Amino acid sequence: MRGAAAGEMTMTRLETIATAQKKTRVRDAIFACFVALAAAISITTVTTAASAANVTQR
């Protein structure tokens, strides 16, 4: 009986760890999307500023 209870406890603990890892992966993916979006906005802003500076110099 003790072994079965320990096996169930281990399985529950493993399931808890697996669930936590899945949540972490989702959070990491969302963070990566925000970083990519910020990079795209930064590149667009720098390109626009460089274009404006180039037009001003003419």
N, CA, C and O atoms as a Maestro MAE file, in Angstrom:
{
 s_m_m2io_version
 :::
 2.0.0
}

f_m_ct {
 s_m_title
 :::
 protein
 m_atom[232] {
  # First column is atom index #
  i_m_mmod_type
  r_m_x_coord
  r_m_y_coord
  r_m_z_coord
  i_m_residue_number
  s_m_chain_name
  s_m_pdb_residue_name
  s_m_pdb_atom_name
  i_m_atomic_number
  :::
  1 25 0.829 -1.192 0.000 1 A "MET " " N  " 7
  2 3 0.000 0.000 0.000 1 A "MET " " CA " 6
  3 2 0.870 1.252 0.000 1 A "MET " " C  " 6
  4 15 0.562 2.243 -0.662 1 A "MET " " O  " 8
  5 25 1.939 1.186 0.740 2 A "ARG " " N  " 7
  6 3 2.813 2.340 0.810 2 A "ARG " " CA " 6
  7 2 3.458 2.626 -0.545 2 A "ARG " " C  " 6
  8 15 3.602 3.785 -0.936 2 A "ARG " " O  " 8
  9 25 3.847 1.568 -1.260 3 A "GLY " " N  " 7
  10 3 4.461 1.734 -2.576 3 A "GLY " " CA " 6
  11 2 3.494 2.343 -3.574 3 A "GLY " " C  " 6
  12 15 3.879 3.197 -4.374 3 A "GLY " " O  " 8
  13 25 2.251 1.915 -3.534 4 A "ALA " " N  " 7
  14 3 1.250 2.450 -4.457 4 A "ALA " " CA " 6
  15 2 1.013 3.931 -4.173 4 A "ALA " " C  " 6
  16 15 0.902 4.745 -5.090 4 A "ALA " " O  " 8
  17 25 0.938 4.260 -2.896 5 A "ALA " " N  " 7
  18 3 0.721 5.661 -2.524 5 A "ALA " " CA " 6
  19 2 1.913 6.509 -2.962 5 A "ALA " " C  " 6
  20 15 1.743 7.631 -3.438 5 A "ALA " " O  " 8
  21 25 3.108 5.973 -2.800 6 A "ALA " " N  " 7
  22 3 4.305 6.706 -3.200 6 A "ALA " " CA " 6
  23 2 4.336 6.859 -4.720 6 A "ALA " " C  " 6
  24 15 4.736 7.903 -5.236 6 A "ALA " " O  " 8
  25 25 3.911 5.814 -5.433 7 A "GLY " " N  " 7
  26 3 3.855 5.876 -6.896 7 A "GLY " " CA " 6
  27 2 2.866 6.924 -7.359 7 A "GLY " " C  " 6
  28 15 3.137 7.662 -8.307 7 A "GLY " " O  " 8
  29 25 1.727 6.996 -6.701 8 A "GLU " " N  " 7
  30 3 0.722 7.997 -7.054 8 A "GLU " " CA " 6
  31 2 1.248 9.401 -6.747 8 A "GLU " " C  " 6
  32 15 1.022 10.340 -7.511 8 A "GLU " " O  " 8
  33 25 1.941 9.529 -5.641 9 A "MET " " N  " 7
  34 3 2.481 10.827 -5.252 9 A "MET " " CA " 6
  35 2 3.524 11.273 -6.269 9 A "MET " " C  " 6
  36 15 3.552 12.439 -6.665 9 A "MET " " O  " 8
  37 25 4.388 10.338 -6.697 10 A "THR " " N  " 7
  38 3 5.409 10.656 -7.685 10 A "THR " " CA " 6
  39 2 4.756 11.053 -9.003 10 A "THR " " C  " 6
  40 15 5.179 12.022 -9.634 10 A "THR " " O  " 8
  41 25 3.743 10.326 -9.420 11 A "MET " " N  " 7
  42 3 3.054 10.634 -10.666 11 A "MET " " CA " 6
  43 2 2.412 12.015 -10.578 11 A "MET " " C  " 6
  44 15 2.486 12.795 -11.528 11 A "MET " " O  " 8
  45 25 1.796 12.314 -9.468 12 A "THR " " N  " 7
  46 3 1.176 13.620 -9.298 12 A "THR " " CA " 6
  47 2 2.237 14.714 -9.351 12 A "THR " " C  " 6
  48 15 2.028 15.765 -9.956 12 A "THR " " O  " 8
  49 25 3.353 14.460 -8.723 13 A "ARG " " N  " 7
  50 3 4.441 15.442 -8.724 13 A "ARG " " CA " 6
  51 2 4.986 15.631 -10.135 13 A "ARG " " C  " 6
  52 15 5.260 16.757 -10.552 13 A "ARG " " O  " 8
  53 25 5.144 14.532 -10.870 14 A "LEU " " N  " 7
  54 3 5.627 14.629 -12.243 14 A "LEU " " CA " 6
  55 2 4.634 15.378 -13.125 14 A "LEU " " C  " 6
  56 15 5.028 16.168 -13.982 14 A "LEU " " O  " 8
  57 25 3.365 15.131 -12.913 15 A "GLU " " N  " 7
  58 3 2.341 15.856 -13.674 15 A "GLU " " CA " 6
  59 2 2.390 17.349 -13.355 15 A "GLU " " C  " 6
  60 15 2.238 18.190 -14.241 15 A "GLU " " O  " 8
  61 25 2.603 17.663 -12.090 16 A "THR " " N  " 7
  62 3 2.706 19.066 -11.682 16 A "THR " " CA " 6
  63 2 3.898 19.736 -12.357 16 A "THR " " C  " 6
  64 15 3.792 20.862 -12.843 16 A "THR " " O  " 8
  65 25 5.022 19.047 -12.383 17 A "ILE " " N  " 7
  66 3 6.222 19.585 -13.027 17 A "ILE " " CA " 6
  67 2 5.985 19.770 -14.526 17 A "ILE " " C  " 6
  68 15 6.365 20.794 -15.093 17 A "ILE " " O  " 8
  69 25 5.356 18.780 -15.168 18 A "ALA " " N  " 7
  70 3 5.082 18.868 -16.605 18 A "ALA " " CA " 6
  71 2 4.161 20.043 -16.913 18 A "ALA " " C  " 6
  72 15 4.364 20.754 -17.897 18 A "ALA " " O  " 8
  73 25 3.158 20.245 -16.081 19 A "THR " " N  " 7
  74 3 2.234 21.365 -16.282 19 A "THR " " CA " 6
  75 2 2.959 22.692 -16.125 19 A "THR " " C  " 6
  76 15 2.744 23.617 -16.909 19 A "THR " " O  " 8
  77 25 3.808 22.788 -15.126 20 A "ALA " " N  " 7
  78 3 4.569 24.021 -14.904 20 A "ALA " " CA " 6
  79 2 5.482 24.311 -16.095 20 A "ALA " " C  " 6
  80 15 5.627 25.465 -16.496 20 A "ALA " " O  " 8
  81 25 6.094 23.278 -16.659 21 A "GLN " " N  " 7
  82 3 6.976 23.473 -17.812 21 A "GLN " " CA " 6
  83 2 6.188 23.937 -19.029 21 A "GLN " " C  " 6
  84 15 6.669 24.771 -19.796 21 A "GLN " " O  " 8
  85 25 4.988 23.408 -19.215 22 A "LYS " " N  " 7
  86 3 4.153 23.838 -20.345 22 A "LYS " " CA " 6
  87 2 3.796 25.312 -20.211 22 A "LYS " " C  " 6
  88 15 3.835 26.057 -21.190 22 A "LYS " " O  " 8
  89 25 3.449 25.732 -18.997 23 A "LYS " " N  " 7
  90 3 3.111 27.138 -18.773 23 A "LYS " " CA " 6
  91 2 4.322 28.027 -19.039 23 A "LYS " " C  " 6
  92 15 4.192 29.118 -19.594 23 A "LYS " " O  " 8
  93 25 5.500 27.552 -18.640 24 A "THR " " N  " 7
  94 3 6.726 28.315 -18.855 24 A "THR " " CA " 6
  95 2 7.010 28.455 -20.343 24 A "THR " " C  " 6
  96 15 7.433 29.517 -20.802 24 A "THR " " O  " 8
  97 25 6.779 27.384 -21.099 25 A "ARG " " N  " 7
  98 3 7.013 27.443 -22.546 25 A "ARG " " CA " 6
  99 2 6.078 28.435 -23.211 25 A "ARG " " C  " 6
  100 15 6.490 29.184 -24.096 25 A "ARG " " O  " 8
  101 25 4.830 28.444 -22.794 26 A "VAL " " N  " 7
  102 3 3.867 29.392 -23.361 26 A "VAL " " CA " 6
  103 2 4.291 30.818 -23.031 26 A "VAL " " C  " 6
  104 15 4.266 31.695 -23.894 26 A "VAL " " O  " 8
  105 25 4.679 31.044 -21.786 27 A "ARG " " N  " 7
  106 3 5.129 32.381 -21.375 27 A "ARG " " CA " 6
  107 2 6.362 32.803 -22.174 27 A "ARG " " C  " 6
  108 15 6.458 33.953 -22.602 27 A "ARG " " O  " 8
  109 25 7.307 31.877 -22.377 28 A "ASP " " N  " 7
  110 3 8.510 32.177 -23.156 28 A "ASP " " CA " 6
  111 2 8.169 32.496 -24.611 28 A "ASP " " C  " 6
  112 15 8.768 33.391 -25.208 28 A "ASP " " O  " 8
  113 25 7.215 31.773 -25.179 29 A "ALA " " N  " 7
  114 3 6.810 32.022 -26.567 29 A "ALA " " CA " 6
  115 2 6.160 33.396 -26.702 29 A "ALA " " C  " 6
  116 15 6.426 34.119 -27.662 29 A "ALA " " O  " 8
  117 25 5.316 33.753 -25.750 30 A "ILE " " N  " 7
  118 3 4.677 35.074 -25.776 30 A "ILE " " CA " 6
  119 2 5.736 36.168 -25.640 30 A "ILE " " C  " 6
  120 15 5.680 37.180 -26.338 30 A "ILE " " O  " 8
  121 25 6.689 35.965 -24.749 31 A "PHE " " N  " 7
  122 3 7.773 36.935 -24.571 31 A "PHE " " CA " 6
  123 2 8.573 37.094 -25.866 31 A "PHE " " C  " 6
  124 15 8.913 38.210 -26.258 31 A "PHE " " O  " 8
  125 25 8.871 35.974 -26.525 32 A "ALA " " N  " 7
  126 3 9.622 36.022 -27.785 32 A "ALA " " CA " 6
  127 2 8.851 36.794 -28.852 32 A "ALA " " C  " 6
  128 15 9.448 37.525 -29.642 32 A "ALA " " O  " 8
  129 25 7.531 36.637 -28.876 33 A "CYS " " N  " 7
  130 3 6.704 37.392 -29.832 33 A "CYS " " CA " 6
  131 2 6.788 38.886 -29.559 33 A "CYS " " C  " 6
  132 15 6.905 39.683 -30.489 33 A "CYS " " O  " 8
  133 25 6.729 39.266 -28.297 34 A "PHE " " N  " 7
  134 3 6.830 40.687 -27.953 34 A "PHE " " CA " 6
  135 2 8.207 41.250 -28.307 34 A "PHE " " C  " 6
  136 15 8.310 42.386 -28.771 34 A "PHE " " O  " 8
  137 25 9.253 40.472 -28.094 35 A "VAL " " N  " 7
  138 3 10.603 40.921 -28.447 35 A "VAL " " CA " 6
  139 2 10.715 41.105 -29.959 35 A "VAL " " C  " 6
  140 15 11.293 42.086 -30.426 35 A "VAL " " O  " 8
  141 25 10.162 40.163 -30.725 36 A "ALA " " N  " 7
  142 3 10.189 40.281 -32.185 36 A "ALA " " CA " 6
  143 2 9.405 41.504 -32.647 36 A "ALA " " C  " 6
  144 15 9.839 42.211 -33.557 36 A "ALA " " O  " 8
  145 25 8.266 41.758 -32.032 37 A "LEU " " N  " 7
  146 3 7.460 42.932 -32.375 37 A "LEU " " CA " 6
  147 2 8.223 44.223 -32.064 37 A "LEU " " C  " 6
  148 15 8.228 45.159 -32.864 37 A "LEU " " O  " 8
  149 25 8.861 44.262 -30.899 38 A "ALA " " N  " 7
  150 3 9.649 45.445 -30.520 38 A "ALA " " CA " 6
  151 2 10.804 45.659 -31.497 38 A "ALA " " C  " 6
  152 15 11.109 46.797 -31.854 38 A "ALA " " O  " 8
  153 25 11.441 44.585 -31.927 39 A "ALA " " N  " 7
  154 3 12.541 44.699 -32.890 39 A "ALA " " CA " 6
  155 2 12.036 45.243 -34.222 39 A "ALA " " C  " 6
  156 15 12.684 46.093 -34.832 39 A "ALA " " O  " 8
  157 25 10.893 44.760 -34.669 40 A "ALA " " N  " 7
  158 3 10.326 45.237 -35.936 40 A "ALA " " CA " 6
  159 2 9.980 46.722 -35.854 40 A "ALA " " C  " 6
  160 15 10.239 47.479 -36.789 40 A "ALA " " O  " 8
  161 25 9.399 47.131 -34.742 41 A "ILE " " N  " 7
  162 3 9.053 48.547 -34.559 41 A "ILE " " CA " 6
  163 2 10.322 49.399 -34.514 41 A "ILE " " C  " 6
  164 15 10.359 50.486 -35.090 41 A "ILE " " O  " 8
  165 25 11.351 48.915 -33.839 42 A "SER " " N  " 7
  166 3 12.619 49.650 -33.755 42 A "SER " " CA " 6
  167 2 13.251 49.817 -35.128 42 A "SER " " C  " 6
  168 15 13.718 50.902 -35.474 42 A "SER " " O  " 8
  169 25 13.266 48.749 -35.904 43 A "ILE " " N  " 7
  170 3 13.855 48.815 -37.247 43 A "ILE " " CA " 6
  171 2 13.080 49.806 -38.112 43 A "ILE " " C  " 6
  172 15 13.672 50.599 -38.844 43 A "ILE " " O  " 8
  173 25 11.760 49.753 -38.022 44 A "THR " " N  " 7
  174 3 10.929 50.682 -38.795 44 A "THR " " CA " 6
  175 2 11.201 52.126 -38.388 44 A "THR " " C  " 6
  176 15 11.317 53.005 -39.241 44 A "THR " " O  " 8
  177 25 11.302 52.365 -37.092 45 A "THR " " N  " 7
  178 3 11.553 53.720 -36.590 45 A "THR " " CA " 6
  179 2 12.913 54.235 -37.041 45 A "THR " " C  " 6
  180 15 13.029 55.381 -37.477 45 A "THR " " O  " 8
  181 25 13.930 53.408 -36.942 46 A "VAL " " N  " 7
  182 3 15.277 53.817 -37.353 46 A "VAL " " CA " 6
  183 2 15.317 54.067 -38.858 46 A "VAL " " C  " 6
  184 15 15.937 55.028 -39.311 46 A "VAL " " O  " 8
  185 25 14.666 53.215 -39.625 47 A "THR " " N  " 7
  186 3 14.624 53.398 -41.079 47 A "THR " " CA " 6
  187 2 13.930 54.706 -41.442 47 A "THR " " C  " 6
  188 15 14.398 55.440 -42.312 47 A "THR " " O  " 8
  189 25 12.821 54.996 -40.778 48 A "THR " " N  " 7
  190 3 12.090 56.241 -41.029 48 A "THR " " CA " 6
  191 2 12.942 57.450 -40.654 48 A "THR " " C  " 6
  192 15 12.987 58.432 -41.395 48 A "THR " " O  " 8
  193 25 13.608 57.385 -39.523 49 A "ALA " " N  " 7
  194 3 14.464 58.495 -39.082 49 A "ALA " " CA " 6
  195 2 15.629 58.698 -40.047 49 A "ALA " " C  " 6
  196 15 15.982 59.834 -40.361 49 A "ALA " " O  " 8
  197 25 16.225 57.610 -40.514 50 A "ALA " " N  " 7
  198 3 17.340 57.714 -41.459 50 A "ALA " " CA " 6
  199 2 16.864 58.316 -42.777 50 A "ALA " " C  " 6
  200 15 17.563 59.129 -43.380 50 A "ALA " " O  " 8
  201 25 15.691 57.921 -43.215 51 A "SER " " N  " 7
  202 3 15.118 58.479 -44.444 51 A "SER " " CA " 6
  203 2 14.864 59.972 -44.293 51 A "SER " " C  " 6
  204 15 15.179 60.754 -45.189 51 A "SER " " O  " 8
  205 25 14.305 60.359 -43.176 52 A "ALA " " N  " 7
  206 3 14.015 61.773 -42.923 52 A "ALA " " CA " 6
  207 2 15.310 62.584 -42.866 52 A "ALA " " C  " 6
  208 15 15.362 63.702 -43.377 52 A "ALA " " O  " 8
  209 25 16.338 62.037 -42.257 53 A "ALA " " N  " 7
  210 3 17.622 62.729 -42.170 53 A "ALA " " CA " 6
  211 2 18.240 62.878 -43.554 53 A "ALA " " C  " 6
  212 15 18.846 63.904 -43.864 53 A "ALA " " O  " 8
  213 25 18.084 61.855 -44.376 54 A "ASN " " N  " 7
  214 3 18.630 61.883 -45.725 54 A "ASN " " CA " 6
  215 2 17.925 62.949 -46.564 54 A "ASN " " C  " 6
  216 15 18.579 63.660 -47.328 54 A "ASN " " O  " 8
  217 25 16.618 63.069 -46.435 55 A "VAL " " N  " 7
  218 3 15.851 64.070 -47.176 55 A "VAL " " CA " 6
  219 2 16.231 65.468 -46.706 55 A "VAL " " C  " 6
  220 15 16.318 66.390 -47.517 55 A "VAL " " O  " 8
  221 25 16.457 65.633 -45.414 56 A "THR " " N  " 7
  222 3 16.818 66.932 -44.848 56 A "THR " " CA " 6
  223 2 18.176 67.396 -45.365 56 A "THR " " C  " 6
  224 15 18.383 68.595 -45.556 56 A "THR " " O  " 8
  225 25 19.091 66.479 -45.591 57 A "GLN " " N  " 7
  226 3 20.441 66.831 -46.045 57 A "GLN " " CA " 6
  227 2 20.473 67.275 -47.501 57 A "GLN " " C  " 6
  228 15 21.434 67.926 -47.912 57 A "GLN " " O  " 8
  229 25 19.473 66.952 -48.284 58 A "ARG " " N  " 7
  230 3 19.476 67.297 -49.720 58 A "ARG " " CA " 6
  231 2 19.380 68.754 -49.944 58 A "ARG " " C  " 6
  232 15 19.370 69.203 -51.090 58 A "ARG " " O  " 8
  :::
 }
 m_bond[231] {
  # First column is bond index #
  i_m_from
  i_m_to
  i_m_order
  :::
  1 1 2 1
  2 2 3 1
  3 3 4 2
  4 3 5 1
  5 5 6 1
  6 6 7 1
  7 7 8 2
  8 7 9 1
  9 9 10 1
  10 10 11 1
  11 11 12 2
  12 11 13 1
  13 13 14 1
  14 14 15 1
  15 15 16 2
  16 15 17 1
  17 17 18 1
  18 18 19 1
  19 19 20 2
  20 19 21 1
  21 21 22 1
  22 22 23 1
  23 23 24 2
  24 23 25 1
  25 25 26 1
  26 26 27 1
  27 27 28 2
  28 27 29 1
  29 29 30 1
  30 30 31 1
  31 31 32 2
  32 31 33 1
  33 33 34 1
  34 34 35 1
  35 35 36 2
  36 35 37 1
  37 37 38 1
  38 38 39 1
  39 39 40 2
  40 39 41 1
  41 41 42 1
  42 42 43 1
  43 43 44 2
  44 43 45 1
  45 45 46 1
  46 46 47 1
  47 47 48 2
  48 47 49 1
  49 49 50 1
  50 50 51 1
  51 51 52 2
  52 51 53 1
  53 53 54 1
  54 54 55 1
  55 55 56 2
  56 55 57 1
  57 57 58 1
  58 58 59 1
  59 59 60 2
  60 59 61 1
  61 61 62 1
  62 62 63 1
  63 63 64 2
  64 63 65 1
  65 65 66 1
  66 66 67 1
  67 67 68 2
  68 67 69 1
  69 69 70 1
  70 70 71 1
  71 71 72 2
  72 71 73 1
  73 73 74 1
  74 74 75 1
  75 75 76 2
  76 75 77 1
  77 77 78 1
  78 78 79 1
  79 79 80 2
  80 79 81 1
  81 81 82 1
  82 82 83 1
  83 83 84 2
  84 83 85 1
  85 85 86 1
  86 86 87 1
  87 87 88 2
  88 87 89 1
  89 89 90 1
  90 90 91 1
  91 91 92 2
  92 91 93 1
  93 93 94 1
  94 94 95 1
  95 95 96 2
  96 95 97 1
  97 97 98 1
  98 98 99 1
  99 99 100 2
  100 99 101 1
  101 101 102 1
  102 102 103 1
  103 103 104 2
  104 103 105 1
  105 105 106 1
  106 106 107 1
  107 107 108 2
  108 107 109 1
  109 109 110 1
  110 110 111 1
  111 111 112 2
  112 111 113 1
  113 113 114 1
  114 114 115 1
  115 115 116 2
  116 115 117 1
  117 117 118 1
  118 118 119 1
  119 119 120 2
  120 119 121 1
  121 121 122 1
  122 122 123 1
  123 123 124 2
  124 123 125 1
  125 125 126 1
  126 126 127 1
  127 127 128 2
  128 127 129 1
  129 129 130 1
  130 130 131 1
  131 131 132 2
  132 131 133 1
  133 133 134 1
  134 134 135 1
  135 135 136 2
  136 135 137 1
  137 137 138 1
  138 138 139 1
  139 139 140 2
  140 139 141 1
  141 141 142 1
  142 142 143 1
  143 143 144 2
  144 143 145 1
  145 145 146 1
  146 146 147 1
  147 147 148 2
  148 147 149 1
  149 149 150 1
  150 150 151 1
  151 151 152 2
  152 151 153 1
  153 153 154 1
  154 154 155 1
  155 155 156 2
  156 155 157 1
  157 157 158 1
  158 158 159 1
  159 159 160 2
  160 159 161 1
  161 161 162 1
  162 162 163 1
  163 163 164 2
  164 163 165 1
  165 165 166 1
  166 166 167 1
  167 167 168 2
  168 167 169 1
  169 169 170 1
  170 170 171 1
  171 171 172 2
  172 171 173 1
  173 173 174 1
  174 174 175 1
  175 175 176 2
  176 175 177 1
  177 177 178 1
  178 178 179 1
  179 179 180 2
  180 179 181 1
  181 181 182 1
  182 182 183 1
  183 183 184 2
  184 183 185 1
  185 185 186 1
  186 186 187 1
  187 187 188 2
  188 187 189 1
  189 189 190 1
  190 190 191 1
  191 191 192 2
  192 191 193 1
  193 193 194 1
  194 194 195 1
  195 195 196 2
  196 195 197 1
  197 197 198 1
  198 198 199 1
  199 199 200 2
  200 199 201 1
  201 201 202 1
  202 202 203 1
  203 203 204 2
  204 203 205 1
  205 205 206 1
  206 206 207 1
  207 207 208 2
  208 207 209 1
  209 209 210 1
  210 210 211 1
  211 211 212 2
  212 211 213 1
  213 213 214 1
  214 214 215 1
  215 215 216 2
  216 215 217 1
  217 217 218 1
  218 218 219 1
  219 219 220 2
  220 219 221 1
  221 221 222 1
  222 222 223 1
  223 223 224 2
  224 223 225 1
  225 225 226 1
  226 226 227 1
  227 227 228 2
  228 227 229 1
  229 229 230 1
  230 230 231 1
  231 231 232 2
  :::
 }
}
